[in-house]
Amino acid sequence: MVALGLLLARIGYGELEAFDAAVPEWTVMLLLTGGLLVAMLGVTGMLGLLGWLPRVGER
């Protein structure tokens, strides 16, 4: 999920740099914000899974 989010954000950023394309501005903004949101949700999910790991050295 993190990689997918970063890929979406990168596509949006690429369209922002090449703004002479026929892509509307709201599509670029949707790709950027949606991609970063998906990546953030993926990181949050991975951190939640790390809570299930037993900690070494604690009693």
CORDAMO-V834548 format. One record per residue. N is the residue number from 0. RES is the residue in one small letter. SS is DSSP state (h for helix, s for strand, l for the rest). PSI is psi in whole degrees, -180 to 180 (NA if undefined). BURIAL is I if it has 9 or more other ideal C-beta (glycine too) atoms within 8 Angstrom, else O. Layout:
n=N res=RES ss=SS psi=PSI burial=BURIAL
n=N res=RES ss=SS psi=PSI burial=BURIAL
This chain:
n=0 res=m ss=l psi=-36 burial=I
n=1 res=v ss=h psi=-45 burial=I
n=2 res=a ss=h psi=-39 burial=O
n=3 res=l ss=h psi=-43 burial=I
n=4 res=g ss=h psi=-43 burial=I
n=5 res=l ss=h psi=-33 burial=I
n=6 res=l ss=h psi=-44 burial=I
n=7 res=l ss=h psi=-43 burial=I
n=8 res=a ss=h psi=-37 burial=I
n=9 res=r ss=h psi=-39 burial=I
n=10 res=i ss=h psi=-43 burial=I
n=11 res=g ss=h psi=-40 burial=I
n=12 res=y ss=h psi=-36 burial=I
n=13 res=g ss=h psi=-39 burial=O
n=14 res=e ss=h psi=-30 burial=I
n=15 res=l ss=h psi=-39 burial=I
n=16 res=e ss=h psi=-40 burial=O
n=17 res=a ss=l psi=66 burial=O
n=18 res=f ss=l psi=-4 burial=O
n=19 res=d ss=l psi=-1 burial=O
n=20 res=a ss=l psi=169 burial=O
n=21 res=a ss=l psi=24 burial=O
n=22 res=v ss=l psi=129 burial=O
n=23 res=p ss=l psi=158 burial=O
n=24 res=e ss=h psi=-36 burial=O
n=25 res=w ss=h psi=-28 burial=O
n=26 res=t ss=h psi=-41 burial=I
n=27 res=v ss=h psi=-44 burial=I
n=28 res=m ss=h psi=-39 burial=I
n=29 res=l ss=h psi=-42 burial=I
n=30 res=l ss=h psi=-42 burial=I
n=31 res=l ss=h psi=-53 burial=I
n=32 res=t ss=h psi=-39 burial=O
n=33 res=g ss=h psi=-42 burial=I
n=34 res=g ss=h psi=-44 burial=I
n=35 res=l ss=h psi=-34 burial=I
n=36 res=l ss=h psi=-42 burial=I
n=37 res=v ss=h psi=-42 burial=I
n=38 res=a ss=h psi=-40 burial=I
n=39 res=m ss=h psi=-39 burial=I
n=40 res=l ss=h psi=-37 burial=I
n=41 res=g ss=h psi=-42 burial=I
n=42 res=v ss=h psi=-41 burial=I
n=43 res=t ss=h psi=-41 burial=O
n=44 res=g ss=h psi=-40 burial=I
n=45 res=m ss=h psi=-38 burial=I
n=46 res=l ss=h psi=-35 burial=O
n=47 res=g ss=h psi=-37 burial=O
n=48 res=l ss=h psi=-30 burial=O
n=49 res=l ss=h psi=-22 burial=O
n=50 res=g ss=l psi=-19 burial=O
n=51 res=w ss=l psi=-13 burial=O
n=52 res=l ss=l psi=137 burial=O
n=53 res=p ss=l psi=143 burial=O
n=54 res=r ss=l psi=135 burial=O
n=55 res=v ss=l psi=133 burial=O
n=56 res=g ss=l psi=-7 burial=O
n=57 res=e ss=l psi=147 burial=O
n=58 res=r ss=l psi=NA burial=O
